[in-house]
Amino acid sequence: LHNPIRIAEEWAVVDQLSAGRVGISFGSGWNVDDFVFFPERYMTRQSVMFDQIRIVQSLWRGESLTQQNSFDKPVAIKTVPRPFQKDLPIWVTSSGNPETYRRAGAHGHNILVHLLGQDQQELAEKIALYRRTREEHGFSAETGIVTLMLHTFIGPDMETVRQKVREPFRQYLKSAVRLERSSAAGGGVISGGRQLAPDEISEPSMDELLDIAFERYFRTAALMGTVASCKATVKNLEQIGVNEIACLIDFGVDDDSVMESLGYVAELKQSLINDSVRPLLDSVREFSAEIDES
């Protein structure tokens, strides 16, 4: 959807301002109506994206790129300012297409995923494919970062959380359905590369659909609940190969409640850190005890 030269230069500025905190996830796009700048790229969007990633990486490293000017003269392009980081951390966004996992692995990129249209078992199979492909192409299977986007709201008890998130999240899902239908009406696919008939959905059917979708997300595909319930979710996701969770907090809950919820998110994070450090501390204590005895 954009020129890679512009992407490389603009994000180099952000990398300088943030002292090297930039990481970028590239997505090939799915909504055909988004391609109004470059309509010819829609059918080859995945290949275009990986070509553009290569260009961004090259410019980020300080290499030049030859382009034609208005008089068809070759011009060697370099971007300024130089970024803070020598290499740009890169993720590839996948909405569920196994081919995206495969190609991300083959290029050695990290991957950014979600649970829309797939459950944890399907995600586990695609993560295994990603890691297998990395290894087949000379990359370490385990060093690739799988980042999972989850809508997040944590509170003191389940009922409080449910009451707070239910209506905003239903409206959020409703807007997502409208977006999917607009893409289908434009002749394109919906997210994940799936086909959808752009039929009208009656209001009662829409309400029923949103109720089902909300329950599915609330129970199995989001970080919504208490610290204890969300900790169990995180542990399950760790088991299937997820390395990192990107908490999506902007789905319509009021600002004050979101800020309060972040305190519980921090508590969850600290609890998980404590769990991971505890075996190491126990080992150190055992070793120290053995030394004292000797």
Contacts in CASP RR format, 6 or more apart in sequence:
PFRMAT RR
TARGET T0000
AUTHOR 0000-0000-0000
METHOD contacts of the structure
MODEL  1
LHNPIRIAEEWAVVDQLSAGRVGISFGSGWNVDDFVFFPERYMTRQSVMF
DQIRIVQSLWRGESLTQQNSFDKPVAIKTVPRPFQKDLPIWVTSSGNPET
YRRAGAHGHNILVHLLGQDQQELAEKIALYRRTREEHGFSAETGIVTLML
HTFIGPDMETVRQKVREPFRQYLKSAVRLERSSAAGGGVISGGRQLAPDE
ISEPSMDELLDIAFERYFRTAALMGTVASCKATVKNLEQIGVNEIACLID
FGVDDDSVMESLGYVAELKQSLINDSVRPLLDSVREFSAEIDES
1 29 0 8 1.000
1 34 0 8 1.000
1 35 0 8 1.000
1 37 0 8 1.000
1 38 0 8 1.000
1 41 0 8 1.000
2 37 0 8 1.000
4 52 0 8 1.000
4 53 0 8 1.000
4 55 0 8 1.000
4 56 0 8 1.000
4 59 0 8 1.000
5 55 0 8 1.000
5 59 0 8 1.000
5 65 0 8 1.000
5 67 0 8 1.000
5 77 0 8 1.000
5 79 0 8 1.000
7 24 0 8 1.000
7 52 0 8 1.000
7 56 0 8 1.000
8 55 0 8 1.000
8 56 0 8 1.000
8 59 0 8 1.000
8 60 0 8 1.000
8 79 0 8 1.000
9 59 0 8 1.000
9 79 0 8 1.000
9 80 0 8 1.000
11 22 0 8 1.000
11 23 0 8 1.000
11 24 0 8 1.000
11 83 0 8 1.000
11 88 0 8 1.000
12 60 0 8 1.000
12 79 0 8 1.000
12 80 0 8 1.000
12 81 0 8 1.000
12 82 0 8 1.000
12 83 0 8 1.000
13 81 0 8 1.000
14 22 0 8 1.000
15 21 0 8 1.000
15 22 0 8 1.000
15 83 0 8 1.000
15 84 0 8 1.000
15 85 0 8 1.000
15 88 0 8 1.000
16 81 0 8 1.000
16 82 0 8 1.000
16 83 0 8 1.000
16 84 0 8 1.000
18 84 0 8 1.000
19 84 0 8 1.000
20 83 0 8 1.000
20 84 0 8 1.000
20 85 0 8 1.000
22 83 0 8 1.000
22 84 0 8 1.000
22 85 0 8 1.000
22 88 0 8 1.000
22 89 0 8 1.000
23 88 0 8 1.000
23 89 0 8 1.000
23 90 0 8 1.000
23 91 0 8 1.000
24 56 0 8 1.000
24 88 0 8 1.000
24 89 0 8 1.000
24 90 0 8 1.000
24 91 0 8 1.000
25 90 0 8 1.000
25 91 0 8 1.000
25 92 0 8 1.000
25 93 0 8 1.000
25 110 0 8 1.000
25 112 0 8 1.000
25 147 0 8 1.000
26 49 0 8 1.000
26 52 0 8 1.000
26 53 0 8 1.000
26 90 0 8 1.000
26 91 0 8 1.000
26 92 0 8 1.000
26 93 0 8 1.000
27 49 0 8 1.000
27 92 0 8 1.000
27 93 0 8 1.000
28 45 0 8 1.000
28 46 0 8 1.000
28 48 0 8 1.000
28 49 0 8 1.000
28 93 0 8 1.000
28 100 0 8 1.000
29 45 0 8 1.000
29 49 0 8 1.000
30 95 0 8 1.000
30 183 0 8 1.000
30 189 0 8 1.000
30 190 0 8 1.000
30 191 0 8 1.000
30 192 0 8 1.000
30 193 0 8 1.000
31 179 0 8 1.000
31 182 0 8 1.000
31 183 0 8 1.000
31 188 0 8 1.000
32 42 0 8 1.000
32 183 0 8 1.000
32 186 0 8 1.000
32 187 0 8 1.000
32 188 0 8 1.000
32 189 0 8 1.000
33 182 0 8 1.000
33 183 0 8 1.000
33 186 0 8 1.000
35 41 0 8 1.000
35 42 0 8 1.000
35 45 0 8 1.000
41 48 0 8 1.000
42 188 0 8 1.000
46 99 0 8 1.000
46 100 0 8 1.000
46 103 0 8 1.000
49 92 0 8 1.000
50 103 0 8 1.000
50 107 0 8 1.000
53 90 0 8 1.000
53 92 0 8 1.000
53 107 0 8 1.000
53 109 0 8 1.000
55 65 0 8 1.000
56 88 0 8 1.000
57 87 0 8 1.000
57 88 0 8 1.000
57 90 0 8 1.000
58 65 0 8 1.000
59 65 0 8 1.000
59 77 0 8 1.000
59 78 0 8 1.000
59 79 0 8 1.000
60 79 0 8 1.000
60 83 0 8 1.000
60 87 0 8 1.000
60 88 0 8 1.000
61 86 0 8 1.000
61 87 0 8 1.000
62 78 0 8 1.000
62 79 0 8 1.000
62 82 0 8 1.000
63 78 0 8 1.000
64 76 0 8 1.000
64 77 0 8 1.000
64 78 0 8 1.000
65 76 0 8 1.000
65 77 0 8 1.000
65 78 0 8 1.000
66 74 0 8 1.000
66 75 0 8 1.000
66 76 0 8 1.000
66 77 0 8 1.000
67 74 0 8 1.000
67 75 0 8 1.000
67 77 0 8 1.000
68 74 0 8 1.000
68 75 0 8 1.000
69 75 0 8 1.000
89 110 0 8 1.000
90 109 0 8 1.000
90 110 0 8 1.000
91 109 0 8 1.000
91 110 0 8 1.000
91 111 0 8 1.000
91 112 0 8 1.000
91 145 0 8 1.000
91 147 0 8 1.000
92 100 0 8 1.000
92 103 0 8 1.000
92 104 0 8 1.000
92 107 0 8 1.000
92 109 0 8 1.000
92 110 0 8 1.000
92 111 0 8 1.000
92 112 0 8 1.000
93 100 0 8 1.000
93 111 0 8 1.000
93 112 0 8 1.000
93 113 0 8 1.000
94 100 0 8 1.000
94 101 0 8 1.000
94 104 0 8 1.000
94 111 0 8 1.000
94 112 0 8 1.000
94 113 0 8 1.000
94 126 0 8 1.000
94 192 0 8 1.000
95 114 0 8 1.000
95 116 0 8 1.000
95 191 0 8 1.000
95 192 0 8 1.000
95 193 0 8 1.000
96 113 0 8 1.000
96 117 0 8 1.000
96 118 0 8 1.000
96 126 0 8 1.000
96 192 0 8 1.000
97 192 0 8 1.000
97 193 0 8 1.000
98 126 0 8 1.000
98 129 0 8 1.000
100 111 0 8 1.000
101 111 0 8 1.000
101 126 0 8 1.000
101 127 0 8 1.000
101 129 0 8 1.000
101 130 0 8 1.000
101 133 0 8 1.000
102 129 0 8 1.000
102 130 0 8 1.000
102 133 0 8 1.000
104 110 0 8 1.000
104 111 0 8 1.000
104 130 0 8 1.000
105 111 0 8 1.000
105 130 0 8 1.000
105 133 0 8 1.000
105 134 0 8 1.000
105 137 0 8 1.000
105 139 0 8 1.000
105 144 0 8 1.000
106 133 0 8 1.000
106 134 0 8 1.000
106 136 0 8 1.000
106 137 0 8 1.000
107 137 0 8 1.000
108 134 0 8 1.000
108 137 0 8 1.000
108 139 0 8 1.000
108 144 0 8 1.000
110 144 0 8 1.000
110 145 0 8 1.000
110 146 0 8 1.000
110 147 0 8 1.000
111 130 0 8 1.000
111 144 0 8 1.000
111 145 0 8 1.000
111 146 0 8 1.000
111 147 0 8 1.000
112 147 0 8 1.000
112 149 0 8 1.000
112 246 0 8 1.000
113 123 0 8 1.000
113 126 0 8 1.000
113 146 0 8 1.000
113 147 0 8 1.000
113 148 0 8 1.000
113 149 0 8 1.000
114 148 0 8 1.000
114 149 0 8 1.000
114 150 0 8 1.000
115 123 0 8 1.000
115 148 0 8 1.000
115 150 0 8 1.000
115 217 0 8 1.000
115 220 0 8 1.000
115 221 0 8 1.000
115 222 0 8 1.000
116 191 0 8 1.000
116 221 0 8 1.000
117 192 0 8 1.000
118 126 0 8 1.000
119 220 0 8 1.000
119 221 0 8 1.000
120 220 0 8 1.000
120 236 0 8 1.000
120 237 0 8 1.000
120 240 0 8 1.000
123 148 0 8 1.000
123 240 0 8 1.000
123 242 0 8 1.000
124 240 0 8 1.000
124 241 0 8 1.000
127 146 0 8 1.000
127 240 0 8 1.000
127 241 0 8 1.000
127 242 0 8 1.000
130 144 0 8 1.000
130 146 0 8 1.000
131 141 0 8 1.000
131 142 0 8 1.000
131 144 0 8 1.000
132 141 0 8 1.000
134 140 0 8 1.000
134 141 0 8 1.000
134 143 0 8 1.000
134 144 0 8 1.000
135 141 0 8 1.000
144 243 0 8 1.000
145 243 0 8 1.000
145 244 0 8 1.000
146 241 0 8 1.000
146 242 0 8 1.000
146 243 0 8 1.000
146 244 0 8 1.000
147 242 0 8 1.000
147 243 0 8 1.000
147 244 0 8 1.000
147 245 0 8 1.000
147 246 0 8 1.000
148 237 0 8 1.000
148 242 0 8 1.000
148 244 0 8 1.000
148 245 0 8 1.000
148 246 0 8 1.000
149 245 0 8 1.000
149 246 0 8 1.000
149 248 0 8 1.000
150 221 0 8 1.000
150 222 0 8 1.000
150 223 0 8 1.000
150 245 0 8 1.000
150 246 0 8 1.000
150 247 0 8 1.000
150 248 0 8 1.000
151 169 0 8 1.000
151 172 0 8 1.000
151 217 0 8 1.000
151 222 0 8 1.000
151 223 0 8 1.000
151 224 0 8 1.000
151 248 0 8 1.000
151 249 0 8 1.000
151 251 0 8 1.000
152 222 0 8 1.000
152 223 0 8 1.000
152 224 0 8 1.000
152 245 0 8 1.000
152 247 0 8 1.000
152 248 0 8 1.000
152 249 0 8 1.000
152 261 0 8 1.000
152 265 0 8 1.000
153 161 0 8 1.000
153 164 0 8 1.000
153 165 0 8 1.000
153 223 0 8 1.000
153 224 0 8 1.000
153 225 0 8 1.000
153 249 0 8 1.000
153 253 0 8 1.000
153 257 0 8 1.000
153 258 0 8 1.000
153 261 0 8 1.000
154 161 0 8 1.000
154 223 0 8 1.000
154 224 0 8 1.000
154 225 0 8 1.000
154 226 0 8 1.000
154 227 0 8 1.000
154 230 0 8 1.000
154 261 0 8 1.000
154 263 0 8 1.000
154 264 0 8 1.000
154 265 0 8 1.000
154 267 0 8 1.000
154 268 0 8 1.000
155 161 0 8 1.000
155 225 0 8 1.000
155 226 0 8 1.000
155 227 0 8 1.000
155 260 0 8 1.000
155 261 0 8 1.000
155 264 0 8 1.000
156 226 0 8 1.000
156 264 0 8 1.000
157 226 0 8 1.000
158 225 0 8 1.000
158 226 0 8 1.000
158 229 0 8 1.000
161 224 0 8 1.000
161 225 0 8 1.000
161 226 0 8 1.000
162 218 0 8 1.000
162 224 0 8 1.000
162 225 0 8 1.000
164 253 0 8 1.000
164 257 0 8 1.000
165 218 0 8 1.000
165 224 0 8 1.000
165 251 0 8 1.000
165 253 0 8 1.000
166 214 0 8 1.000
166 218 0 8 1.000
168 251 0 8 1.000
168 252 0 8 1.000
168 253 0 8 1.000
169 214 0 8 1.000
169 217 0 8 1.000
169 218 0 8 1.000
169 251 0 8 1.000
169 252 0 8 1.000
170 210 0 8 1.000
170 211 0 8 1.000
170 213 0 8 1.000
170 214 0 8 1.000
171 252 0 8 1.000
172 251 0 8 1.000
172 252 0 8 1.000
173 210 0 8 1.000
173 213 0 8 1.000
173 214 0 8 1.000
173 217 0 8 1.000
174 206 0 8 1.000
174 210 0 8 1.000
177 201 0 8 1.000
177 206 0 8 1.000
177 209 0 8 1.000
180 190 0 8 1.000
180 191 0 8 1.000
180 196 0 8 1.000
181 196 0 8 1.000
181 198 0 8 1.000
181 201 0 8 1.000
182 198 0 8 1.000
183 189 0 8 1.000
183 190 0 8 1.000
183 196 0 8 1.000
184 190 0 8 1.000
184 195 0 8 1.000
184 196 0 8 1.000
184 197 0 8 1.000
184 198 0 8 1.000
185 198 0 8 1.000
186 198 0 8 1.000
187 198 0 8 1.000
189 195 0 8 1.000
189 196 0 8 1.000
190 196 0 8 1.000
201 209 0 8 1.000
217 224 0 8 1.000
218 224 0 8 1.000
223 230 0 8 1.000
223 233 0 8 1.000
223 234 0 8 1.000
223 245 0 8 1.000
223 247 0 8 1.000
223 265 0 8 1.000
223 268 0 8 1.000
224 230 0 8 1.000
226 264 0 8 1.000
227 264 0 8 1.000
227 267 0 8 1.000
227 268 0 8 1.000
227 271 0 8 1.000
230 268 0 8 1.000
231 268 0 8 1.000
231 271 0 8 1.000
231 272 0 8 1.000
234 245 0 8 1.000
234 268 0 8 1.000
234 272 0 8 1.000
237 245 0 8 1.000
247 265 0 8 1.000
249 258 0 8 1.000
249 261 0 8 1.000
249 262 0 8 1.000
250 258 0 8 1.000
253 261 0 8 1.000
END
